[in-house]
C-alpha cells in the first residue's frame, strides 16, 4: 500500500497559512468598512459580487474551523456577520457596505 498519497509538509503549510489569512482578511475587511467612509455608490454588479465574496469567505471559515484558533475563528465569524449587518443600517450602507457615507466637497 505504498501508492496511497500522504499529506506532505508543503500541503500542511498551505493549510496553516490559509487558516490564518482567511480570518485575518475577513476581520480586516470588516474593520475597513466600519472605520472608513464610502465616497461613491458602486455598480449593482459590484455590490452583489462583494456580498457574494463575503458570504463565500464566511462559508470557507467554517470549512477551516478545525485548523483555526478558536478566538480567531469566533472573531472572524462576528466580523463576517457584521459585514452583512452593516448593510442593514441604511440605504447608503446597503449599497456601499460601509457604515458612513459622505461626499467630500469639490
Rosetta constraint file for C-alpha pairs under 8 A:
AtomPair CA 7 CA 11 HARMONIC 6.30 0.50
AtomPair CA 7 CA 12 HARMONIC 6.87 0.50
AtomPair CA 8 CA 12 HARMONIC 6.35 0.50
AtomPair CA 9 CA 13 HARMONIC 5.95 0.50
AtomPair CA 10 CA 14 HARMONIC 6.33 0.50
AtomPair CA 11 CA 15 HARMONIC 6.27 0.50
AtomPair CA 12 CA 16 HARMONIC 6.20 0.50
AtomPair CA 13 CA 17 HARMONIC 6.16 0.50
AtomPair CA 14 CA 18 HARMONIC 6.12 0.50
AtomPair CA 15 CA 19 HARMONIC 6.06 0.50
AtomPair CA 15 CA 67 HARMONIC 7.85 0.50
AtomPair CA 16 CA 20 HARMONIC 6.65 0.50
AtomPair CA 16 CA 67 HARMONIC 6.98 0.50
AtomPair CA 17 CA 21 HARMONIC 6.06 0.50
AtomPair CA 18 CA 22 HARMONIC 5.76 0.50
AtomPair CA 19 CA 23 HARMONIC 6.98 0.50
AtomPair CA 19 CA 64 HARMONIC 6.33 0.50
AtomPair CA 19 CA 67 HARMONIC 6.06 0.50
AtomPair CA 19 CA 68 HARMONIC 5.23 0.50
AtomPair CA 20 CA 24 HARMONIC 6.17 0.50
AtomPair CA 20 CA 68 HARMONIC 6.82 0.50
AtomPair CA 21 CA 25 HARMONIC 5.94 0.50
AtomPair CA 22 CA 26 HARMONIC 6.27 0.50
AtomPair CA 22 CA 57 HARMONIC 7.12 0.50
AtomPair CA 22 CA 61 HARMONIC 7.03 0.50
AtomPair CA 23 CA 27 HARMONIC 6.14 0.50
AtomPair CA 23 CA 61 HARMONIC 6.83 0.50
AtomPair CA 23 CA 72 HARMONIC 6.79 0.50
AtomPair CA 23 CA 73 HARMONIC 6.66 0.50
AtomPair CA 23 CA 76 HARMONIC 5.12 0.50
AtomPair CA 24 CA 28 HARMONIC 6.03 0.50
AtomPair CA 24 CA 76 HARMONIC 7.24 0.50
AtomPair CA 25 CA 29 HARMONIC 6.02 0.50
AtomPair CA 26 CA 30 HARMONIC 6.26 0.50
AtomPair CA 26 CA 54 HARMONIC 7.68 0.50
AtomPair CA 26 CA 57 HARMONIC 7.13 0.50
AtomPair CA 26 CA 58 HARMONIC 7.87 0.50
AtomPair CA 26 CA 76 HARMONIC 6.08 0.50
AtomPair CA 26 CA 79 HARMONIC 6.52 0.50
AtomPair CA 26 CA 80 HARMONIC 6.24 0.50
AtomPair CA 27 CA 31 HARMONIC 6.23 0.50
AtomPair CA 27 CA 75 HARMONIC 7.38 0.50
AtomPair CA 27 CA 76 HARMONIC 5.50 0.50
AtomPair CA 27 CA 79 HARMONIC 5.38 0.50
AtomPair CA 27 CA 80 HARMONIC 7.32 0.50
AtomPair CA 28 CA 32 HARMONIC 6.05 0.50
AtomPair CA 29 CA 33 HARMONIC 6.24 0.50
AtomPair CA 30 CA 34 HARMONIC 6.05 0.50
AtomPair CA 30 CA 79 HARMONIC 5.59 0.50
AtomPair CA 30 CA 80 HARMONIC 7.07 0.50
AtomPair CA 30 CA 82 HARMONIC 6.94 0.50
AtomPair CA 30 CA 83 HARMONIC 5.72 0.50
AtomPair CA 31 CA 35 HARMONIC 5.92 0.50
AtomPair CA 32 CA 36 HARMONIC 5.58 0.50
AtomPair CA 33 CA 37 HARMONIC 7.44 0.50
AtomPair CA 33 CA 83 HARMONIC 7.69 0.50
AtomPair CA 33 CA 97 HARMONIC 6.36 0.50
AtomPair CA 33 CA 98 HARMONIC 4.43 0.50
AtomPair CA 33 CA 99 HARMONIC 6.49 0.50
AtomPair CA 34 CA 86 HARMONIC 7.76 0.50
AtomPair CA 34 CA 98 HARMONIC 5.83 0.50
AtomPair CA 34 CA 99 HARMONIC 5.36 0.50
AtomPair CA 34 CA 100 HARMONIC 7.70 0.50
AtomPair CA 35 CA 98 HARMONIC 7.93 0.50
AtomPair CA 35 CA 99 HARMONIC 7.44 0.50
AtomPair CA 35 CA 100 HARMONIC 8.00 0.50
AtomPair CA 36 CA 98 HARMONIC 7.06 0.50
AtomPair CA 36 CA 99 HARMONIC 7.86 0.50
AtomPair CA 36 CA 100 HARMONIC 7.22 0.50
AtomPair CA 37 CA 98 HARMONIC 6.33 0.50
AtomPair CA 37 CA 99 HARMONIC 6.90 0.50
AtomPair CA 37 CA 100 HARMONIC 4.69 0.50
AtomPair CA 37 CA 101 HARMONIC 5.21 0.50
AtomPair CA 37 CA 102 HARMONIC 6.82 0.50
AtomPair CA 38 CA 96 HARMONIC 6.61 0.50
AtomPair CA 38 CA 98 HARMONIC 6.02 0.50
AtomPair CA 38 CA 100 HARMONIC 6.29 0.50
AtomPair CA 38 CA 101 HARMONIC 4.71 0.50
AtomPair CA 38 CA 102 HARMONIC 6.54 0.50
AtomPair CA 39 CA 101 HARMONIC 6.05 0.50
AtomPair CA 39 CA 102 HARMONIC 5.68 0.50
AtomPair CA 39 CA 103 HARMONIC 5.35 0.50
AtomPair CA 39 CA 104 HARMONIC 7.28 0.50
AtomPair CA 40 CA 96 HARMONIC 7.61 0.50
AtomPair CA 40 CA 101 HARMONIC 7.79 0.50
AtomPair CA 40 CA 103 HARMONIC 7.32 0.50
AtomPair CA 41 CA 92 HARMONIC 7.59 0.50
AtomPair CA 41 CA 95 HARMONIC 6.18 0.50
AtomPair CA 41 CA 96 HARMONIC 5.77 0.50
AtomPair CA 42 CA 46 HARMONIC 6.03 0.50
AtomPair CA 42 CA 47 HARMONIC 6.25 0.50
AtomPair CA 42 CA 95 HARMONIC 6.85 0.50
AtomPair CA 42 CA 96 HARMONIC 6.45 0.50
AtomPair CA 43 CA 47 HARMONIC 6.38 0.50
AtomPair CA 44 CA 48 HARMONIC 6.30 0.50
AtomPair CA 44 CA 95 HARMONIC 7.93 0.50
AtomPair CA 45 CA 49 HARMONIC 6.00 0.50
AtomPair CA 46 CA 50 HARMONIC 6.00 0.50
AtomPair CA 47 CA 51 HARMONIC 6.30 0.50
AtomPair CA 47 CA 95 HARMONIC 6.37 0.50
AtomPair CA 47 CA 96 HARMONIC 7.08 0.50
AtomPair CA 48 CA 52 HARMONIC 6.08 0.50
AtomPair CA 49 CA 53 HARMONIC 6.16 0.50
AtomPair CA 50 CA 54 HARMONIC 6.17 0.50
AtomPair CA 51 CA 55 HARMONIC 6.16 0.50
AtomPair CA 51 CA 84 HARMONIC 7.79 0.50
AtomPair CA 52 CA 56 HARMONIC 6.10 0.50
AtomPair CA 53 CA 57 HARMONIC 6.03 0.50
AtomPair CA 54 CA 58 HARMONIC 6.21 0.50
AtomPair CA 54 CA 80 HARMONIC 6.83 0.50
AtomPair CA 54 CA 83 HARMONIC 7.52 0.50
AtomPair CA 55 CA 59 HARMONIC 6.20 0.50
AtomPair CA 55 CA 80 HARMONIC 7.67 0.50
AtomPair CA 56 CA 60 HARMONIC 6.02 0.50
AtomPair CA 57 CA 61 HARMONIC 6.10 0.50
AtomPair CA 57 CA 80 HARMONIC 7.90 0.50
AtomPair CA 58 CA 62 HARMONIC 6.77 0.50
AtomPair CA 58 CA 77 HARMONIC 6.85 0.50
AtomPair CA 58 CA 80 HARMONIC 5.83 0.50
AtomPair CA 59 CA 63 HARMONIC 6.50 0.50
AtomPair CA 60 CA 64 HARMONIC 6.30 0.50
AtomPair CA 61 CA 65 HARMONIC 6.06 0.50
AtomPair CA 61 CA 73 HARMONIC 7.38 0.50
AtomPair CA 61 CA 76 HARMONIC 7.89 0.50
AtomPair CA 61 CA 77 HARMONIC 7.65 0.50
AtomPair CA 64 CA 68 HARMONIC 6.40 0.50
AtomPair CA 65 CA 73 HARMONIC 6.85 0.50
AtomPair CA 68 CA 72 HARMONIC 6.78 0.50
AtomPair CA 68 CA 73 HARMONIC 5.89 0.50
AtomPair CA 69 CA 73 HARMONIC 6.05 0.50
AtomPair CA 70 CA 74 HARMONIC 6.20 0.50
AtomPair CA 71 CA 75 HARMONIC 6.08 0.50
AtomPair CA 72 CA 76 HARMONIC 6.05 0.50
AtomPair CA 73 CA 77 HARMONIC 6.19 0.50
AtomPair CA 74 CA 78 HARMONIC 6.20 0.50
AtomPair CA 75 CA 79 HARMONIC 6.21 0.50
AtomPair CA 76 CA 80 HARMONIC 5.97 0.50
AtomPair CA 77 CA 81 HARMONIC 6.16 0.50
AtomPair CA 78 CA 82 HARMONIC 5.83 0.50
AtomPair CA 79 CA 83 HARMONIC 6.23 0.50
AtomPair CA 80 CA 84 HARMONIC 7.09 0.50
AtomPair CA 81 CA 85 HARMONIC 6.29 0.50
AtomPair CA 82 CA 86 HARMONIC 5.97 0.50
AtomPair CA 83 CA 87 HARMONIC 6.95 0.50
AtomPair CA 83 CA 97 HARMONIC 7.02 0.50
AtomPair CA 84 CA 88 HARMONIC 7.11 0.50
AtomPair CA 84 CA 97 HARMONIC 7.78 0.50
AtomPair CA 85 CA 89 HARMONIC 7.16 0.50
AtomPair CA 86 CA 93 HARMONIC 6.45 0.50
AtomPair CA 86 CA 94 HARMONIC 7.53 0.50
AtomPair CA 86 CA 97 HARMONIC 6.13 0.50
AtomPair CA 86 CA 98 HARMONIC 6.63 0.50
AtomPair CA 86 CA 99 HARMONIC 6.04 0.50
AtomPair CA 87 CA 91 HARMONIC 7.95 0.50
AtomPair CA 87 CA 93 HARMONIC 4.86 0.50
AtomPair CA 87 CA 94 HARMONIC 4.11 0.50
AtomPair CA 87 CA 95 HARMONIC 7.29 0.50
AtomPair CA 87 CA 96 HARMONIC 7.68 0.50
AtomPair CA 87 CA 97 HARMONIC 5.23 0.50
AtomPair CA 87 CA 98 HARMONIC 7.37 0.50
AtomPair CA 87 CA 99 HARMONIC 7.82 0.50
AtomPair CA 88 CA 93 HARMONIC 6.91 0.50
AtomPair CA 88 CA 94 HARMONIC 6.10 0.50
AtomPair CA 89 CA 93 HARMONIC 6.07 0.50
AtomPair CA 89 CA 94 HARMONIC 7.28 0.50
AtomPair CA 89 CA 99 HARMONIC 7.27 0.50
AtomPair CA 90 CA 94 HARMONIC 6.06 0.50
AtomPair CA 91 CA 95 HARMONIC 6.59 0.50
AtomPair CA 92 CA 96 HARMONIC 6.06 0.50
AtomPair CA 92 CA 97 HARMONIC 7.85 0.50
AtomPair CA 92 CA 98 HARMONIC 7.94 0.50
AtomPair CA 92 CA 100 HARMONIC 7.98 0.50
AtomPair CA 92 CA 101 HARMONIC 6.41 0.50
AtomPair CA 93 CA 97 HARMONIC 4.88 0.50
AtomPair CA 93 CA 98 HARMONIC 5.29 0.50
AtomPair CA 93 CA 99 HARMONIC 5.73 0.50
AtomPair CA 93 CA 100 HARMONIC 7.12 0.50
AtomPair CA 93 CA 101 HARMONIC 7.28 0.50
AtomPair CA 96 CA 101 HARMONIC 7.94 0.50
